[in-house]
Amino acid sequence: MAAPIREVPDLQDRALRDLSFIRQTIESASAFTDVPGWGLVGVGASALVVAWGAEQTASAGAWIATWLLEAVFAASLAAVAMHRKMKRRADASGAVVISVPARKFMLGFWPAIIAGAVLTFALIERDGLWTAGSEVPRVLPGLWLLLYGVGVVTAGAFSVRAVPLMGVTFMRLGTIALLLPASSGTVLLALGFGVVQMGFGWWIARRHGG
């Protein structure tokens, strides 16, 4: 008579474990849809302004510093926009939970960006960097576009289709900048970080809730 009573909690625990496993499996297989479309539009608009400002600088150091400051600002703006989008989709308690697809997205994105930062500082010639008329290393614009595109494509494997497509577009622009010496690095940076991000950001915002 006592045996069935002892089995009830065991069955309940097993059922809860099974449900937890199913939920984690579904979450792992789902796509990360919290890429901030309107945040990308804002980042793109700021990149167009920075591209114009960078062209007015007198030295390679000022040009590079202008774009690096833009990278910090863009990352901050995108992070805030992503957090707000995730918060809108949070549970009733308002707590933002970093899902498995979100963690995969971040892990896929940042290695290429860190590699780009390391290569940037390795390629910069310190001597005469801030001298008027000094030249920016020719490979920098293409390197930035290419590695940013690699990061977006890799992260986009865990996101909606528009994200890897945006990454491929960046990789194409980076390839053009690296293989065509006569191409303008600033123009291609403005086209990629400005126009391309605004276009894909608008598409993501319309299709995936902001």
C-alpha positions as CSV (number, residue, x, y, z in Angstrom):
1,M,0.0,0.0,0.0
2,A,2.9,2.4,0.7
3,A,4.8,1.8,-2.5
4,P,2.5,3.8,-4.9
5,I,2.6,6.8,-2.5
6,R,6.4,6.9,-2.6
7,E,6.4,6.7,-6.4
8,V,4.2,9.8,-6.9
9,P,7.0,12.4,-6.0
10,D,9.4,10.4,-8.2
11,L,7.1,10.6,-11.1
12,Q,6.6,14.3,-10.6
13,D,10.3,15.0,-10.4
14,R,10.9,13.0,-13.5
15,A,8.2,14.9,-15.4
16,L,9.6,18.2,-14.3
17,R,13.1,17.2,-15.4
18,D,11.7,16.1,-18.8
19,L,9.8,19.3,-19.2
20,S,12.9,21.3,-18.3
21,F,15.0,19.3,-20.9
22,I,12.4,19.9,-23.6
23,R,12.3,23.6,-22.9
24,Q,16.0,23.9,-23.0
25,T,16.1,21.9,-26.3
26,I,13.5,24.1,-27.9
27,E,15.3,27.3,-26.7
28,S,18.6,26.1,-28.0
29,A,17.1,25.4,-31.4
30,S,15.3,28.7,-31.7
31,A,16.7,31.9,-33.4
32,F,17.8,35.0,-31.6
33,T,15.3,37.6,-32.7
34,D,16.3,40.5,-30.4
35,V,18.7,42.1,-32.8
36,P,17.7,45.8,-32.4
37,G,16.6,47.0,-35.8
38,W,16.0,50.6,-34.8
39,G,19.3,50.5,-32.9
40,L,21.0,49.5,-36.1
41,V,19.3,52.4,-37.9
42,G,20.7,54.8,-35.2
43,V,24.1,53.3,-35.5
44,G,24.1,53.7,-39.2
45,A,23.0,57.3,-39.0
46,S,25.9,58.1,-36.6
47,A,28.3,56.3,-38.9
48,L,27.3,58.6,-41.8
49,V,28.0,61.7,-39.6
50,V,31.3,60.2,-38.4
51,A,32.4,59.5,-42.0
52,W,31.9,63.1,-42.9
53,G,33.8,64.2,-39.8
54,A,36.7,61.8,-40.4
55,E,37.2,63.2,-43.9
56,Q,37.8,66.6,-42.3
57,T,40.6,65.4,-40.0
58,A,44.2,66.4,-40.7
59,S,46.1,63.3,-39.7
60,A,45.9,59.5,-39.7
61,G,45.7,59.5,-35.9
62,A,42.7,61.8,-35.8
63,W,41.0,59.7,-38.5
64,I,41.5,56.5,-36.7
65,A,40.5,58.0,-33.3
66,T,37.3,59.3,-34.9
67,W,36.3,55.9,-36.1
68,L,37.3,54.1,-32.9
69,L,35.2,56.6,-30.8
70,E,32.3,55.8,-33.2
71,A,32.8,52.1,-32.6
72,V,32.5,52.6,-28.8
73,F,29.4,54.8,-29.3
74,A,27.8,52.3,-31.7
75,A,28.4,49.4,-29.4
76,S,26.9,51.2,-26.5
77,L,23.9,52.3,-28.5
78,A,23.3,48.8,-29.9
79,A,23.6,47.3,-26.4
80,V,21.1,49.7,-24.9
81,A,18.7,49.1,-27.9
82,M,19.1,45.3,-27.6
83,H,18.4,45.4,-23.8
84,R,15.3,47.5,-24.3
85,K,14.0,45.1,-27.0
86,M,14.8,42.1,-24.7
87,K,13.0,43.8,-21.8
88,R,9.8,44.3,-23.9
89,R,9.8,40.5,-24.4
90,A,10.7,39.6,-20.8
91,D,8.4,37.7,-18.5
92,A,5.8,39.4,-16.2
93,S,8.5,40.1,-13.5
94,G,10.3,42.3,-16.0
95,A,13.6,40.3,-15.5
96,V,15.8,40.1,-18.7
97,V,17.1,36.6,-19.1
98,I,20.0,35.9,-21.5
99,S,18.7,33.0,-23.5
100,V,20.8,30.3,-25.1
101,P,20.4,31.8,-28.6
102,A,21.5,35.2,-27.2
103,R,24.6,33.7,-25.7
104,K,25.5,31.9,-28.9
105,F,24.9,35.2,-30.8
106,M,27.4,37.1,-28.6
107,L,30.0,34.3,-28.6
108,G,29.8,34.2,-32.4
109,F,30.1,38.0,-32.8
110,W,32.9,39.1,-30.5
111,P,35.9,37.0,-31.5
112,A,36.1,38.6,-34.9
113,I,35.7,42.1,-33.4
114,I,38.4,41.5,-30.9
115,A,40.7,40.2,-33.7
116,G,40.0,43.4,-35.6
117,A,41.0,45.5,-32.7
118,V,44.2,43.7,-32.1
119,L,45.1,43.9,-35.8
120,T,44.3,47.6,-35.9
121,F,46.8,48.4,-33.2
122,A,49.4,46.1,-34.7
123,L,49.1,47.8,-38.1
124,I,49.3,51.4,-36.9
125,E,52.6,53.1,-37.3
126,R,53.2,55.2,-34.2
127,D,55.8,57.4,-35.7
128,G,54.2,60.4,-37.3
129,L,50.7,59.2,-36.6
130,W,49.5,62.6,-35.5
131,T,51.5,64.5,-38.1
132,A,49.4,66.6,-40.5
133,G,49.1,64.8,-43.8
134,S,50.0,61.3,-42.4
135,E,48.3,58.5,-44.2
136,V,46.0,55.9,-42.8
137,P,47.1,52.3,-43.4
138,R,45.4,51.3,-46.6
139,V,44.2,47.9,-45.3
140,L,42.3,49.3,-42.3
141,P,38.9,50.1,-43.8
142,G,38.8,46.8,-45.6
143,L,40.0,44.9,-42.5
144,W,37.3,46.5,-40.4
145,L,34.5,45.8,-42.9
146,L,35.6,42.2,-43.5
147,L,36.0,41.2,-39.9
148,Y,32.8,42.9,-38.8
149,G,31.1,41.0,-41.6
150,V,32.7,37.7,-40.4
151,G,31.4,38.4,-36.9
152,V,27.9,39.2,-38.1
153,V,27.7,36.1,-40.3
154,T,28.9,33.9,-37.5
155,A,26.5,35.4,-35.0
156,G,23.8,35.4,-37.6
157,A,23.8,31.6,-37.8
158,F,21.8,31.8,-34.5
159,S,19.6,34.7,-35.6
160,V,17.1,35.8,-38.3
161,R,18.0,35.5,-41.9
162,A,18.6,39.2,-42.4
163,V,21.5,39.2,-40.0
164,P,23.9,36.8,-41.9
165,L,22.9,38.5,-45.2
166,M,24.0,41.8,-43.7
167,G,27.3,40.2,-42.7
168,V,27.9,38.9,-46.2
169,T,27.3,42.4,-47.6
170,F,30.0,43.7,-45.2
171,M,32.4,41.0,-46.3
172,R,31.9,42.0,-49.9
173,L,32.6,45.6,-49.2
174,G,35.6,44.6,-47.2
175,T,36.9,42.5,-50.0
176,I,36.4,45.4,-52.5
177,A,38.3,47.8,-50.1
178,L,41.2,45.4,-49.8
179,L,41.6,44.4,-53.4
180,L,40.9,47.7,-55.1
181,P,43.7,50.1,-54.1
182,A,41.9,53.1,-55.7
183,S,38.7,52.6,-53.7
184,S,38.0,55.2,-51.0
185,G,38.1,53.6,-47.5
186,T,36.0,56.3,-46.0
187,V,33.3,56.0,-48.6
188,L,33.1,52.3,-48.2
189,L,33.0,52.6,-44.4
190,A,30.1,55.1,-44.8
191,L,28.4,52.7,-47.2
192,G,28.8,49.7,-44.9
193,F,28.5,51.0,-41.4
194,G,26.1,53.7,-42.5
195,V,23.8,52.8,-45.4
196,V,23.9,49.0,-45.1
197,Q,23.2,49.0,-41.4
198,M,20.4,51.5,-41.8
199,G,18.8,49.4,-44.5
200,F,19.0,46.1,-42.8
201,G,18.1,47.7,-39.4
202,W,14.9,49.1,-41.0
203,W,14.1,45.6,-42.4
204,I,14.7,43.9,-39.1
205,A,12.6,46.5,-37.2
206,R,9.7,46.0,-39.6
207,R,9.8,42.2,-39.6
208,H,10.9,41.4,-36.1
209,G,9.3,43.9,-33.7
210,G,11.7,46.8,-33.5
